[in-house]
Amino acid sequence: MTAVAGEVVWTIIVAGGGGRRYGGAKQFEPLGPGRVLDLAVTAARQASDGVVVVVPAEDAAAEGGVAGGSTRAESVRKGLAAVPSKATIVCVHDAARPLATRELFRRVVSALAAGVAGVVPAVAVTDTIKLVDADGAVVDTPPRERLVAVQTPQAFRAAVLRRAHATGLDGTDDASLVERVGGRVITVAGEAWNDKITTPEDLDRARDWLARSAHA
């Protein structure tokens, strides 16, 4: 249960992808004591009043979840439809980041007390980033100290997130949609081990991290 007094927190776990880049449904791959999806759901349940799991349509019945859509944004919208109206805060978390801790969930939720529309976890960018044009020519080098890489879970005021998704727009994360309807989004410290599983090598690294942390 959430420790934030007066708030009702629900989390949408986005696990509706087919894993095209991975080569299969990575959310159902074994990881730790269960599967990738199970770890993500466990952390969310520990920090939320309720959880909605969005999975491929063919897995919805078996997983007790909601059938996803053809895009990430559409999947989140389907999840939002299953979140009760009493929810005041909605977190959105990618199942492909199964190592996020319950403390990270609580951190993003607690930061909403600053009166903002959304909160995202972020880590510093250590590489130099180049902005290129359609031909691959460099057009700009943004100052690295102003760049961050964002993660999930991302927390939002429920009403603002619903308004952002009512536009029907698409985006690579939910914060970008909230930003486009004028919502102020701030960052909090992310977790270095909260990497996204995109390839089989990423899953191997997650397994290694779990093994090391179990013996720490």
C-alpha positions as a printed Julia matrix, in Angstrom:
216×3 Matrix{Float64}:
   0.0     0.0     0.0
   1.11    3.54   -0.65
   2.48    5.54    2.26
   1.2     8.87    0.88
  -1.69   10.02    3.05
  -4.84   11.07    1.25
  -3.79    9.61   -2.12
  -5.08    6.59   -4.01
  -2.26    5.23   -6.17
  -2.71    2.8    -9.02
  -0.03    1.49  -11.35
  -0.32    0.4   -14.97
   2.27   -2.2   -15.94
   2.83   -2.04  -19.69
   3.67   -5.5   -21.0
   1.72   -5.56  -24.25
   4.58   -5.68  -26.73
   5.51   -8.64  -28.88
   9.26   -8.21  -28.32
  10.16   -7.68  -31.97
  13.66   -6.38  -31.17
  14.17   -9.0   -28.48
  12.98  -11.86  -30.64
  10.04  -12.94  -28.48
   7.82  -12.01  -25.56
  10.56  -10.89  -23.16
   8.04  -10.05  -20.43
   7.47  -13.77  -19.9
  11.14  -14.76  -19.78
  12.39  -16.34  -16.51
  14.08  -13.9   -14.15
  14.88  -14.44  -10.5
  12.12  -16.31   -8.67
   9.6   -15.77  -11.47
   9.43  -13.95  -14.77
  10.35  -10.46  -15.98
   6.71   -9.43  -15.67
   6.35  -10.9   -12.18
   9.21   -8.83  -10.76
   7.75   -5.63  -12.18
   4.3    -6.41  -10.79
   5.66   -7.3    -7.33
   7.4    -3.95   -6.89
   4.32   -2.09   -8.13
   1.98   -3.92   -5.74
   4.22   -3.07   -2.81
   3.86    0.65   -3.51
   0.34    0.93   -4.96
  -3.28    0.48   -3.95
  -3.98   -1.4    -7.17
  -2.27   -2.64  -10.32
  -3.49   -3.07  -13.9
  -1.35   -5.32  -16.11
  -1.54   -4.75  -19.87
  -0.47   -7.77  -21.92
  -0.88   -9.04  -25.48
  -4.53   -9.82  -26.25
  -3.87  -13.55  -26.49
  -2.42  -13.58  -22.95
  -4.98  -11.37  -21.22
  -7.17  -14.17  -19.87
  -4.28  -16.28  -18.59
  -2.54  -13.32  -16.95
  -5.68  -11.73  -15.52
  -4.79   -8.58  -17.39
  -6.03   -6.11  -19.96
  -5.47   -6.61  -23.68
  -2.95   -4.13  -25.06
  -3.09   -2.07  -28.23
  -0.98   -1.69  -31.34
   1.2     1.06  -29.8
   2.53    1.74  -26.33
   0.27    4.77  -25.92
  -2.76    2.74  -26.94
  -1.84    0.06  -24.43
  -1.6     2.66  -21.67
  -5.0     4.04  -22.65
  -6.5     0.57  -22.36
  -4.91    0.25  -18.95
  -6.21    3.67  -17.89
  -9.73    2.57  -18.76
  -9.39   -0.16  -16.12
  -8.09    2.19  -13.39
 -10.93    3.22  -11.06
 -12.02    6.84  -11.04
 -11.12    7.15   -7.36
  -7.4     6.95   -8.21
  -5.68   10.29   -7.63
  -2.24    9.22   -8.83
  -1.41    6.84  -11.67
   2.04    5.37  -12.19
   3.01    3.88  -15.54
   5.78    1.31  -15.55
   7.32   -0.76  -18.33
   7.55   -4.46  -17.49
  10.82   -4.37  -19.44
  12.35   -2.57  -16.43
  11.87   -5.36  -13.87
  14.6    -4.22  -11.48
  12.88   -0.99  -10.4
  12.43   -1.08   -6.62
   9.41   -0.22   -4.52
  11.49    2.66   -3.16
  11.67    4.15   -6.66
   7.89    3.89   -6.98
   7.48    5.68   -3.67
  10.02    8.32   -4.67
   8.17    9.37   -7.82
   4.79    9.29   -6.06
   6.01   11.36   -3.11
   7.54   14.0    -5.4
   4.08   14.82   -6.8
   3.51   16.69   -3.54
   5.5    19.53   -5.12
   2.35   20.39   -7.07
   3.52   19.14  -10.46
   1.67   17.09  -13.05
   4.26   14.34  -13.36
   7.48   12.92  -11.97
  10.0    10.78  -13.86
  13.14    9.03  -12.59
  16.29   10.06  -14.42
  19.99    9.24  -14.54
  22.84   11.35  -15.87
  23.98   10.91  -19.46
  27.67   10.02  -19.56
  28.12    9.87  -23.34
  28.37   12.9   -25.61
  25.11   13.19  -27.56
  24.94   14.47  -31.13
  21.83   15.78  -32.89
  21.88   14.73  -36.53
  19.76   15.46  -39.6
  18.09   12.96  -41.93
  21.41   12.41  -43.72
  23.34   11.7   -40.55
  25.18   15.02  -40.49
  25.74   16.53  -37.04
  23.73   19.7   -36.54
  24.2    20.23  -32.8
  25.94   18.93  -29.68
  23.68   19.54  -26.67
  25.47   20.3   -23.39
  25.73   16.96  -21.59
  25.11   18.47  -18.16
  21.55   19.32  -19.22
  20.73   15.85  -20.54
  19.26   12.95  -18.6
  18.0     9.5   -19.54
  14.56    8.84  -18.11
  13.18    5.59  -16.75
   9.92    4.22  -15.43
   7.92    4.11  -13.19
   6.59    7.56  -14.03
   3.95    9.05  -11.71
   1.2    11.46  -12.7
  -1.83   13.22  -11.35
  -4.57   10.94  -12.62
  -6.7    13.7   -14.12
  -3.78   15.14  -16.1
  -2.7    11.74  -17.42
  -6.26   10.99  -18.54
  -6.45   14.38  -20.26
  -3.12   13.77  -22.01
  -4.23   10.39  -23.32
  -7.63   11.74  -24.37
  -5.77   13.61  -27.13
  -5.07   10.29  -28.84
  -1.46   11.32  -29.42
   1.44    8.88  -29.4
   4.78    9.21  -27.63
   7.77    7.22  -26.45
   6.73    7.75  -22.84
   3.78    9.17  -20.93
   5.67   12.2   -19.68
   5.99   13.46  -23.26
   2.2    13.36  -23.65
   1.66   15.19  -20.36
   4.2    17.81  -21.42
   2.27   18.35  -24.67
  -0.9    19.29  -22.78
   1.01   21.78  -20.64
   1.72   19.63  -17.6
   4.89   20.35  -15.65
   7.07   17.28  -15.22
  10.06   17.08  -12.89
  12.78   14.48  -12.38
  13.99   12.55   -9.35
  17.01   10.3    -9.04
  16.61    7.04  -10.91
  18.35    3.75  -10.24
  21.52    2.72  -12.1
  20.41   -0.93  -12.29
  16.93   -0.04  -13.63
  17.91   -0.77  -17.22
  15.41   -1.63  -19.93
  15.52   -5.17  -21.29
  15.66   -4.86  -25.06
  18.0    -7.69  -26.09
  18.86  -11.14  -24.67
  22.13   -9.63  -23.47
  20.17   -7.14  -21.38
  18.32  -10.03  -19.73
  21.63  -11.75  -18.99
  22.83   -8.59  -17.26
  19.63   -8.41  -15.2
  20.13  -12.02  -14.1
  23.73  -11.27  -13.17
  22.66   -8.23  -11.13
  20.04  -10.26   -9.26
  22.58  -12.98   -8.53
  25.11  -10.46   -7.18
  22.54   -8.62   -5.08
  21.34  -11.9    -3.57
  24.84  -12.55   -2.26
  25.69   -8.98   -1.26
